[in-house]
Amino acid sequence: MTLGPVMLDLAGPALTAEERERLRHPLAGGVILFSRNYESPEQVAALSAEIHALREPRLLIAVDHEGGRVQRFREGFTRLPAARRFGELYDANPKRAKRLAQAAGWLMAAELRAVGVDFSFAPVLDLDRGLSTIIGDRAFHSMADAAADLASSYVLGMSEAGMAATGKHFPGHGGCVADSHLELPVDDRAYADIEAEDLIPFERLIGHGLAGIMPAHVLYPRVDAQPAGFSRFWLRKVLRGRLGFEGVIFSDDLSMEGAKGAGGVTERARLALEAGCDMVLVCNDPAAAGEVLEKLRAPDNPASPLRLVRMHGRPAPDRVQLATASAYRDTVQMMVNLA
């Protein structure tokens, strides 16, 4: 059995019998964890082990764990600074900021790998234009080169800890005010303006071997009639073609309001996969998840399972081993001081 193209979520901190059956479905390929799935490091490590034991190749386990406002696991994990903190430091001392961003990427990934989580949907590659409240301090910087510098260092730290990175939200969510969780944002800029700035961090990290990318539920009407996550132009022509991206394309959550204009949930999943996504996320709606597993006829893309297995976390120390390492203790103190 290969990894399927659907990533699902869970209701609570332990698997139910129904969830075990769903995760064995051929279309299932991964699980995204939320705060409701977390009680302690020991509990989430046991949950990860149970999920991984369900099938072979083992299901991917992901989480949104950027730091700042977006960090699903809190108690028992280091509180990580928001990405903007590194941007503030970059303006005064770029070399120091890059060292600290690398350390933060390593620490985030090391703590997650120690409890069996394969990867975090990080880093954010959007530019902070002072418009988007949903992005805001999640972005490293307002300037493309600075954001690319800091994100590259952060990804290097993740890789050192055994974790693949996923950049988001392609081709850039920072140029519009609306929150795609609540409505469909519209960015009226021309392609040339987006290419000249917002695409730079994505292009730079793709050149460094970025493993995953998540497109935005944002409409760019002067470029294409479909939001980026459903757009063959953005995903096939620009991302795969012009930028030469060969990694995994993950949809953003298809249950978000910004995705609902594409039709019913099964139609959304089909359109996203046909546009070029390798895996679609269906979260916070068990009925919708069940419908997708029952009705989706996924397009045959033999490259997708091969891309997906590369997102598995590499072997890493467990929590006991990690806690005894002086480099870990020093990095934790570094982040505490930074925050």
N, C-alpha and C positions, 0 to 999 in steps of 0.2 A: 504494500500500500504506500502511495506517495502522499505528501502533504497536500491537502486540498486548498482551495482558494478563499476560504472563509475563516475569519477570526471572530471568536465569540467571547462573551463575558460570562461571569458567574454571579449568582444571587448573593452569596455570603462567604464566610471564611472556610467552608468545607464543601466538597463536592456532594451534590445530591445524586440519587440513582438516575434521574432523568438527565442530568448534566453529563454523567459518565457515558450514557448512551449517545447523547448528541455529539460528544467529543470523539466518539468512535465512528461517526458518520464519515463516509469517504470525502465529502466536501469540506469537512473541518480540517483546519491546518494550524490553528493557534488559539491562544487564550490571552485576552488582555485583562489585567488585574486592576482593581480600583481600591479606594480606601476601605470600602465595605468588605473587601476580601482580606483585610489585614487586621490582625490582633497583636502579633508579636513576631520577631524574627524566627523563632522556633516554629510557630504555627505556619508561617508562609513558606518556610523551607519544607515542611512536611507536605503542604499543599502542592508545591512545585514538584516534589518527588512523585506524588500520586499522579499528577497530570502527565508527567514524563513517562510514567510506567504504563500508561493506558495503551500505547501503540508504538510501532516502530516503522519509519523513523519517528522519533518522539515529537510531539506537538511543540510548537514555539510558544514561549511564555514571554509576554511583553508587559510594559507598564509605562505610564507617563510620569517620569521622575526627573524633571529638569532642574529642580531647585527653585527657591523663591515661592511664588504662589502655587506652582505646579509640582508637587512632590507628594505622591500618594502614600508613602510609608513614612511615618514621622517618629513615633516613639520607638527607640532602639536603633534608629538610623541617624546619621549626622545631618543636621539642618544645613542645607546647601544654599549659598547665596544665589540671588537671581542673576541672570546673565548680564544685566545692565551694570552690575557692580564691577565686572571685569572691564566693561567699556569705560567706566569712569576712571579706573586705574590706568587704562591704556592711554588716555589723553595726557597723563602726567609721565608715565614710564611704560612704553610698549613692551619692553622685554620682561619686566616684572609681571605685567598683566598677563602675558602669554604663558609664563611659568605657572602662575596661579590658576589660569584656565586649564592648563594641562593637568595640574594636580587635582582640580575639582572634577574633571572628566574621569580621571583614574579612580578617585574616591567613590564617586557615584556608581561607577561600573563595578568596582571591587565589592562594595557592600551588596549590590544586587546579585552579582554572580555567586557570592557566598551563600545566598539562600535559593539558588537554582533558577533565578530569572535570567532568561537568555539575553534580552536587550531592553533598553529604554528607548522610547520614541524621542530622541534627542540627537543633536541640538536643534534649536530654533535658528533658522538662517534668514528669517525676515529682517528687514531693516526697520528701526524704530523711527517713524516719521512724525511721531507726536500726534497721530490720528487715531490709531486703533487701540481701544482700551483692552481688548482681548489679547493683544500682543504686548504692547507697552514694555515693561521692564523684563519681559521674557526674551527680548532681542538684545544682542550684544552691543549694538551700536547703530547710529543713524547713517554712518558712512560705510559704503560697501567694502572697501579694502580693509578697514579696521574689523568689521564683522567677520570677514573671511579669515583674517589673521587669527582672531581669537577662537573662532569655531574650529579651525584647523588644529590648533593646540589642544582644544577640548577633545576632539576626536582622537588625536594621538594618545591622550591619556586613557580614553576608553579602550582603545586597542591594546594598550599595555596591560590592561586588566582583563583582557579576554572577551571584550564585547564589541560587536559591530554597531555602527552608528546609523541613524536614520535622520536625514535633514528634512526640515519642514518649514513653511508650507509653500511648496512650489506653485507658481513662479514668484510668490511674494504676497504676504497678507497685510503688509504694513501700510499700504497705500489707500486704505478705505476705513471708514469709521465703524461700520456695522460688525456685529459679532455673528459669525456663521453658525454658532450654536442656536441662535434665536431667529435669524433671517438670512437671506442670501445677500452678502455684500457685493457691491458693484464698484469696480475700479475702472474709471473712464480713460485711463492713459493709453497712449498708442504703444504698439509693440516696441518701437525704437527706444522709448523712454524706459520701459521695463527692462529691456535688454541692457541698456547702458548702466543700470545701477542694480536692480533687484536680482538679476540673474548672476551677478558676479560671484557672490558667495557659493551658489550652487555649482557654477562652472569650476571654481577653484577647488572645491572639495571633491567633485567628480574626478578631476585630474589627479587627486591624491588617493583615489580608490574608494570613495564613499559607497557603503554597501546598500543603503536604503534611502528612499525619498518618499515623502507623503505630500501629495498635491493639496491645494487649498480648495475649499468649497467657496470659491470666489468667481464671479463672472467678470470677464474683461471684454465688454461688448465691442470695442474697436478692434479686437483681435479675433474673437471666435464667438459663436452663438451659444456655446455650451460652457458651463463652469469648468474650471481647469481639471477637476477630478473626473469629468466625463468627456473630456475633449481629446479627440485624436490629434488635433493640431498641437496642443501643448505637450501631450504625453508621447506621441509617436514622432511627430515631425521635429519638435524642439528638444524635448528631453532625451529621447533615444537617438534621434537623428543628429541635430546640430551639436548638442552637448556630448553625445557619445556615451550616455549613461547605460551601464550594463547590469546594474543591481536590481533590487526588488522595488517595485512601486506599490506602496500600500495606499488604499483609499483612506480618507478620513472617515469618521463614523458616519455611516449611511442613515442613521437615525436623527442626525442633526437637521435643523430646519433648513439650513443652506443647501441640503441635498434633496429635499422633498419635491422640488419642482421637476425632477427627472422622472416622476411617476411613482408607482407603488414600490415597495422595498425590493421585491424580486427584480423588477425592471431596473431599479437603480443599480443593483448588483450586476446585472447583465451588462448594462451600458458602461459601467466603470471598467469591467473586465474587457469588454470589447474595445474600449478606448485605449487600453494598454496597462491597466492595473494588474498586478500578479496576485494580490490578496485584498479582499474587501473586509471592512470592519462593520459588524452589526452589533450595537451595544445598547444597553438600557431598555431593551424591548424584547422580552422573551418570545412573545408571539411572532414578532417580525423575524427573529432568528429561526424559529421553527418553520416559518413559511419559506424562507430562503433555502433551508436545507431540503425541504420537501419539493420545491418547485423549480429551483434554479437549474438551468441547463448551461453549465459553464462552457465557454469556448475552449477548444482543445489547444493548449499552448504548452508544448513539451518543455520549453525553456523555464517556465515558472517554477515547477518543483525543484529544478536544479538550482535556481537562484535562491529559493526559500531555505534550503538546507544550509546555505552559507550564513544564515542569520543565527544559527545555533551558537550559544556561548561556548567559548573554548574552556578547557579545564582550568580551574581556579581554586585557590585556598578556601576552605570552609570558614565559618565565623570564628571558631576557636583558633585556627591557624592565623587568620587575619589579625585577630586581636593581639597576638603575641609579637607581631612584626613592628619593629620600631618605626619603619617608614609609614605604616598605617597610623600609628599614634601621632606621629609628627604632622601628618597631613590633616588629620582630624583637628588638631590644635590650630593649624594654619587656617582652616575654614572657619573655626569658631572665632578666631581673632578677626578674620575678614568680615564676618557677619556683624 
